[in-house]
Amino acid sequence: MATISCILKTTHKIFLAFLLTLAVTFGTQAQDSEQAEIATKGVEPGSTEGAETGSADPAIIDAGAALFKNNCAVCHSAGSDVIVGPGLKGVTKARSESWLISWIKNSQALIQSGDEHAVAIYNEYNKQAMPSFAFSDDEIKSILAYVDAQANVAAATPTTVAGPEGATPGENVGTDAIGAVGGYLDIILVVLIVVLIVLVVTLLLISSLLKNYLNKNRELAEDDREIVNQRFDFSKIYKSKAVRTLVLLIFVVVLLDLSLDKVMGIGIQQGYAPKQPIAFSHKLHAGEHQIDCNYCHSTVYESKSASIPSANICMNCHSQIKKESPEIQKIYKAIERNKPIEWVRIHNLPDLSYFNHSQHTQVGGVECQTCHGPIEEMDVVYQYSPLTMGWCIDCHRETPLNTQGNAYYDNLVKLHESSSKGAFTVASNGGTECSKCHY
């Protein structure tokens, strides 16, 4: 009996040791992979971290960015890409500031004056007239500062370093590769698993041999023989009332949970992405070309609804760009037939709910992406948020109101601070009252 107990204890210790070894190996491998990912990630393309933005004040650049996106991005890129007009990268080096101010304020006047640069640009781009802008000199300078800042950001983006022949571009190879030990850990892990399997099989064989040996030994006491030949009766488990009750309880809870999820999901269209009559890509227009949402959805800051753009807005650009595209031809046909494009609505609140876009975008300063998600990354637009009552109320409870410079809120803020230590949120101003959305 002492021999049997010793063997069993040794087996347990070895088994636990291998389990701990595997756990440590998995943890080390995961940590190394994470560190390698962080180390190799660096500064992502498009990030402004570490990029020089020139000597311009960041506030001036931000103001220029707003003006550029609302007025210039429809026809120009801040880089080298040609949209309707030329890309503006390096324009401040190619032309003087006074010339650029004159061109932006009234390009036709500069062309008619016979300026050779103005005439050359006009002829190169199919004599497409650039509209005049009633900007001040400072506003134009802020736009130029933004263009220069974008060029500096692009220049600061890390470039890929070519490696040895046969290596993936930008990949570290050899002993200098970050996280190169990961491959060896995989091999070690496989070896350990194989060793563990062999060990388990070996222990089972030893156990079987010992059992046969002890059964043939006539001097084995009856109590010892019973211990050697004992078998676990699994029928006792599934015949137990406690186990059956537990299984039934789990089944009922899972069934109720699934049923509740289905019932609560009625009317929620999160992820809905219908096929539209024209394959319009927000990723291309709002993302790559940085066209401001307000250019197409022109009432988003002024009205209850964000308007659907008419075909005329599309033609502001596509009278010159990609006119032969089959998708653009659908716009031409809609205009010829004098019929609107029948876009399929995606975000649709029930009639019992009142929602005002301008109240959120203009007054509240809420970004489009807060509700619509990363719209500038979507080739096909889908409903990003659940748009449920609970989702709206959570936002009202968590979003602080900007009360700075608005005397209307002064007394309300004082009353709130005297009775509560939390932030003055939309809910603090009655944003969770039923009549705010249901009336």
N, C-alpha and C positions, 0 to 999 in steps of 0.2 A: 504493500500500500504506500509506503514512503516513496518507493521508486515511481509509482504512478503519479502521485501528487507532485513530485519534483518535475516530472516530464511536462505535466499540464501547466504548472507555473512558468516553466521556462518557455513553453510555447506561447503563452499569453504575453510574456514580456517581449519576446521577439516580434510578435504580431503588432503590439502597441508601438514598438520602436520604429517599425517600418511605416506605420500610419503617420507618426510624427515626422518622420523623414520626408514622406510625400507632401505633407502639409507645408513644411518649411520650404520645400522645393517649389511648390506652386506659388507660395507667397513671394519668394525671392524673384521668380520669373515674372510675376505680375508687376512687382515694384520696378524691376529693371526695364520692363517694356514701357512702363509709364514714364520713367526718367528719360529713356531714349526718345520717347515721343516729344516730351517737353524740350529736351535739348536740341532736337532736330527741327522743331517747329519754328523757333526764332520769331522774326517779325513777319507777319503775314502780308501778302500783297495787298496794297490798298490801305494798309495801316499807316497812320501818321506818327506812330511812335518812333522817336529818334530822328524824324525827318526835319530838315531845316525848312522853315517857311519864310525865310528872308527877314528883312527888318520891319515889315509891315505889322501894325497892331492887329492881334487876333480879332478884335472887335470889328476892325475895318474889313478884314478878310471874311468874317461871318456875314457882314452886311452885303459885301460883294457877292458872296455865294447865293444869298437870297435873291438879289437882283438878277444874277446870271441864270439861275434855275427858272425864274418866273418869266424872263424876257428873252434870254439868249439861247438857252439849251435846246430850243425847238429846232434851230438851224445850225448851231455851232457846238462843237465839243471843246472841252478845255485842253484836250490832248491834240493828237495829230490826225484823228479821224475826220473825214469829210462827211458831213450830213447833207445840208443844203449848201451852206457856205463852208469856207475852209476851217480846219482846226486851228485853234488859237494858241497852241503851244509856241512859245518864243516870239509872240507878236510884239511884245514890248521891246525886244532887241532889234527886230526887223524894222519897226516904225517908231517915230518919235511920239512922245506923249501928246503933244499938241495936235499932231496929225490924227492920232487915234480919237481924240476928243471930237475933232471936227467931223471925222468919218461917222462916228456913232451918233452924233447929234443930227446930222443931215448928210447922208452919203450922196444923195443926188446932186446937192449943191456942189459938193467937192468934185463929182464927176463932170458936171457942166462947166466947172471952172477950168477944165482941161488938165487936172492933175494926172500925171502919167501913171502913178501907182493906182489911183482910184479907177481910172479907165481900164487898166490892165486886169484888175480884179473883177470889174463889172463884165468884161468880155470873157474872161476865163470861166466864169460860173454862169454861162448862158444868159447873161444880161438880166439875171434875177434881181429885182430891186430890193434893197434892204430898207425896211421901214425906219423912219426917223424916230428918235427917242428924246423926250423932253427931260433928260437927266441933267443934273448939275455936274460941274466938273469933279466935285468930290465923289459923287456917286459913280461916275465913270472910272475914277482912279481906284475906287474900292473894287470894282469889277476886275480891273487889270491886276490888282493885288491878289485877288482870288485866283486868277488864271496863272499868275507866277507861282503862287503857293502850290497849286495842283502840279505844276511842272516840277517843283522841288520835291514833292512827295513821290512822284513817279521816278525821279532820279535816285531817290533814297531807297527805293524798293530793292531788296537783295537780288542779285543775279545768280543764275545757276552756273556753277563751276564745272567744267568738263572733267571727267575722270578718265581712267585708263580705258583702253579699247575693250568693248564688251560690257562695260559697267553702265548702269542706269544713270542718265544725266543727273548731277547733283548728289549722287550716292557716294558715301564714304566706303572705301574698300580696304581690305587687309587688316592689319592690327590696329589701324587708326579708326576703324569703323565704330561709331557710337553704338553701344549695345550689341557688339559683335558676339559677346558671350552667350546671347540668347539662343543661338543655334546649338551650342554645346549643352545648354540646360535642357533643351528638348531631347537630345540624345541620352543624357543622364537620366531624365525622367522615364524614357522608354525602357532603359536598362533596369531601372529600379522596379518598374511594373513587372517586367519579365521575371526578375529575381523573386519578387513577391509571389507571383503565380507559382513558380517552381517550388518556393518554400512551402506554400500552402499544400500543394500536391504531395510534397515529401512528408509533411506532417500527417496528412491523411493516411499515407501508406504506412508510416510508422505506427500510427494509432491502430490501423487494421491488423498489422503484424503482432503488436502487443496484445491486442484483444484475442486473436487466434491462439497465441502462445499461452495466455493466462487461462483460456477456456480448456486447453488440453492439460493443464497442470491440475492433477487430481487433489493436490494438497491445498488448493485454494478454498478458503472458508466460504460458507454459504452467503454471508453478508457481503464479502468482497466480490463474489461471483455476481450478485445482484447489482452491485455498483458498476461492474464492468459491462454488463449486458443491458443496463437500463436504457430505455428509449423515451424520448419526449412525446407525450400524447397530444398532438395538435388538435384533436377533436374536442378536447376540453376547452379550447379557446373559443371556437365558433359555436359551441353549444352553450356557452356561458350567457346568462340573461343580461349581465352587465355589458358584455361586448355587443350583443345584439341591440340593446337599447342605445348604446353609443353610436353604432353604425346607422341606426334608424334616425337618430337625432341629427347626425351629420348630413344625411341625405335630405332631410326636411329643411335644414338651414340652407344648404346649397340650392335647393329647389326654390325656396323663398327669395334668396338673393338674386338668382337668375330672373325670376319673375318680376321682382321689383326693378331690376335694371331695365328690363324690357318696357315696363309700364312707364318708368321715369324718362325713358328715351323717346316716347311718343312726341312727335312734333319737333324734335331736335334734329337739325340737318347739318351738324358739324361734319366737315369733310365733303360736303356736296359740291361737285364740280361738273356742271352740265356742259355739253358740247355747244359751242356758240356758232352762229351762222358764219362768222369770220374768225379765222385763227389769229386773234390779237394776242400778242405777248407783252405782258407788263414787264417781264424781265428785260426785254429788249428796249422798250420805250422808257419806262421809269427807272430801270436799273442801269443799263449800259449807256443810254443817251441822257439819263438824268432829267427827263421832262417832268416838270412839277405836276402833281396831281391836279392842282387848281386849273391848269391849262385846258385839260379835257373836261374835268368835272367842275365847271366854272362857278357853280352856286354853292359849293361845299362850305364856304365861309360866310355865306349870306342867306341861306335858305334852310328850310326844314329838311329838304332832300338834296343829295348830291346828284346833280343832273347827269343824265346819260348824254355823251357828246353826239351832236348831229354829224351827218356826213360832211358838212361844210368844214367842220374843224379838222377832220381827217385830211381834207383836200388842201388845207393850208400847207401841208408838207408833201402829200402824195400827188399833188399836181406836177411835182418835179421828181419825186423819188419813187423808184420801183413801180413805174406806171404799168409795166407789162406783167407784174406778178398776178397769178390767178386770184389770190386773196384780195388784192387791191382792185382788180377788175370788178369784184362784187360791189365795191363802194361806187364805182362808176355806174354800174347797172342800177343800183338803188337810186342814184341821182337822176338818171335818165327816165326811170319809171315814176319819179316823184313819190317814192314810198320810203318810209323810214326803215332802217336796219332793225330787224326784230331780235334784239339781244335778249337772252334768257336771264331773268333776274336770279341772283344767287342769294343775297342777304335779304331775307323777308321776315319781318316781325309780324305777329298777329295783329288784327285790326284793333284789339282791345288795348294795345300799347301805343303810347305816344313817344316819339323820339325826334329830336331836333338836331341836325348836324351842326348848324352854326352855333348853337348853344355850347356844344362840346369843343368844336375846333377853334372858333373865334374867341369865345368868352373863356372857356376852360383851358384852351391851349393844348388839347389832346391831339397827339399825332395819329395819323391814319393807321399806322402799324399797330397801335394799341388794341384796336378792335379787329382790323383786317389782316393782321400778321405781316410777315415779310413780303408784302405785295410786290416789291421791286425784284424779288427772286422767283416769282411765279410765271412760268410759261402759260399755264392754265390756271386761272383764278379759282380758288375753292373757299368755302366758308371755314375760316380759321378758328373762330371762337364759337362757343356753344350758343351765345346770345340768349341765355335763359335768364329768368328773373333773379335767381340766386347769384348768377355771374355778375349781373349789373349791380345788384345791391352790395356785393363784396367790393366792387370797384368804388362805389360811393362811400363805403365805410373806410376805405384805405387811402383814398386820394385826398391830399390836403388842398384846401382852396388857397389860391394866390390872392391875398387881401391887401398886398402892398399898394399904397397910393390910391386906394379906393375907400373914401370916407364912409361909404354905405355900410361897410363891415366893422367900423371901429367899435361901436357899442356892442355889437354881437360878439366880437372877439373878446372884449373885456368880460362880458357875462360868461362866455365859455371858459375863459381862463380862471375865473373865480369859482366855477363849479366843477371843473374837470381839468385833469393834468395832461390829457391827450391832445393830439394835434387838432386844429380846426378843419375838419374834413367836410366833404359834400354832405355827408349824413348829419353833421352838426348844424348845417344850414337847412335842414328839412329834406335832404336828398333821398331819404328812405320813406317818406310819407306816401301813402297810396295814391293820393291825388296828383302827385308829381308826374306820374306816368299813365294813370288810369282815370280819365275824366271825360 
